[in-house]
Amino acid sequence: MFLLDQGLPRSTVQHLAAQGIVSQHVGELGMSQATDAAILAYAERHQLIVVTLDADFHAILAVSGAARPSAIRVRIEGLDGQQLAALLCDVLQVAGAELAAGAMISITAPNSVRIRSLPIH
């Protein structure tokens, strides 16, 4: 379900798995040096939601007019793997339907989630 970008804790994958949520980390896929466009293409091919600290993913999706993949930008620094997994579980409860349909989400605080549907016109 999730594709975690560089800079996010790899341990998040195990914490999400404990909740029954499948995820991958770009570092485990040999994509730690991949471009943002390559990561987005991989996520789209495998129907994954990109999770990142990087604003570039949202910019690429907005400019391209793409309807997928969905992307979540976490704007909270210093989260460990367990904290990030809990945050992502909360986001799924709040915005699961939007993510399934195609959305860009920004998380600026644990209870502050902004959602924009894709494609951006």
C-alpha positions as CSV (number, residue, x, y, z in Angstrom):
1,M,0.0,0.0,0.0
2,F,2.8,2.5,0.9
3,L,6.1,3.2,-0.7
4,L,8.4,5.1,1.8
5,D,10.9,7.5,0.4
6,Q,14.5,8.0,1.5
7,G,14.8,9.9,4.7
8,L,11.9,8.0,6.4
9,P,12.7,5.3,8.9
10,R,13.0,1.8,7.3
11,S,11.6,0.3,10.5
12,T,8.2,1.9,9.6
13,V,7.7,-1.1,7.2
14,Q,7.7,-3.6,10.1
15,H,5.4,-1.4,12.2
16,L,2.9,-1.1,9.4
17,A,3.2,-4.9,8.7
18,A,2.2,-5.5,12.4
19,Q,-1.0,-3.5,11.6
20,G,-1.6,-5.6,8.4
21,I,-0.5,-2.9,6.1
22,V,1.9,-3.8,3.3
23,S,4.6,-1.3,2.6
24,Q,8.0,-1.0,1.0
25,H,11.0,1.3,1.5
26,V,12.9,2.6,-1.6
27,G,16.1,1.7,0.1
28,E,15.1,-2.0,0.3
29,L,14.2,-1.9,-3.4
30,G,17.6,-0.5,-4.5
31,M,16.0,2.8,-5.4
32,S,17.7,5.0,-2.8
33,Q,19.3,7.1,-5.6
34,A,16.2,6.9,-7.9
35,T,14.7,10.2,-9.2
36,D,11.4,11.3,-7.9
37,A,9.9,10.6,-11.3
38,A,11.2,7.0,-11.2
39,I,9.7,6.6,-7.7
40,L,6.4,7.9,-8.8
41,A,6.4,5.6,-11.8
42,Y,7.2,2.6,-9.6
43,A,4.4,3.6,-7.2
44,E,1.9,3.9,-10.0
45,R,2.9,0.6,-11.6
46,H,2.5,-1.2,-8.3
47,Q,-0.5,0.8,-7.0
48,L,1.4,2.2,-4.0
49,I,1.0,5.5,-2.1
50,V,4.2,7.5,-1.9
51,V,5.1,8.7,1.5
52,T,7.8,11.4,1.6
53,L,9.3,14.4,3.3
54,D,9.9,16.0,-0.1
55,A,7.7,18.6,-1.6
56,D,8.9,17.7,-5.1
57,F,6.5,14.8,-5.4
58,H,3.4,17.0,-5.0
59,A,4.9,19.5,-7.4
60,I,5.5,16.8,-10.1
61,L,1.9,15.5,-9.6
62,A,0.4,18.9,-9.8
63,V,2.3,20.0,-12.9
64,S,1.9,16.7,-14.8
65,G,-1.9,16.6,-14.2
66,A,-1.5,12.9,-13.1
67,A,-4.4,11.3,-11.3
68,R,-2.1,8.7,-9.6
69,P,-0.2,7.7,-7.6
70,S,-1.4,9.3,-4.4
71,A,1.3,10.9,-2.3
72,I,1.6,11.8,1.3
73,R,4.0,14.5,2.4
74,V,4.9,14.3,6.0
75,R,6.0,17.7,7.3
76,I,6.8,16.6,10.8
77,E,10.5,15.9,11.3
78,G,12.1,13.5,13.7
79,L,9.4,10.8,13.8
80,D,10.6,7.3,14.5
81,G,9.3,4.2,12.6
82,Q,6.5,3.5,15.2
83,Q,5.3,7.1,15.3
84,L,5.3,7.3,11.5
85,A,3.4,4.0,11.2
86,A,0.8,5.2,13.7
87,L,0.4,8.5,11.8
88,L,-0.1,6.7,8.5
89,C,-2.7,4.4,10.0
90,D,-4.6,7.5,11.2
91,V,-4.4,9.1,7.8
92,L,-5.8,5.9,6.2
93,Q,-8.8,6.1,8.6
94,V,-9.4,9.8,7.7
95,A,-8.6,9.8,4.0
96,G,-8.5,6.2,2.8
97,A,-11.2,6.8,0.2
98,E,-9.4,9.9,-1.2
99,L,-6.1,8.1,-1.3
100,A,-7.7,5.2,-3.2
101,A,-9.2,7.7,-5.7
102,G,-6.0,9.7,-6.1
103,A,-4.9,12.5,-3.7
104,M,-2.1,14.6,-2.4
105,I,-2.0,14.8,1.3
106,S,0.1,17.0,3.6
107,I,0.5,16.3,7.2
108,T,1.7,19.3,9.2
109,A,0.9,18.1,12.7
110,P,-0.6,14.8,14.1
111,N,-4.1,16.2,13.8
112,S,-3.6,18.4,10.8
113,V,-4.2,16.7,7.4
114,R,-4.7,18.6,4.2
115,I,-6.2,16.7,1.2
116,R,-6.2,17.7,-2.5
117,S,-7.8,15.4,-5.0
118,L,-5.9,14.4,-8.1
119,P,-5.6,15.5,-10.9
120,I,-4.9,19.1,-10.1
121,H,-6.4,21.4,-12.8
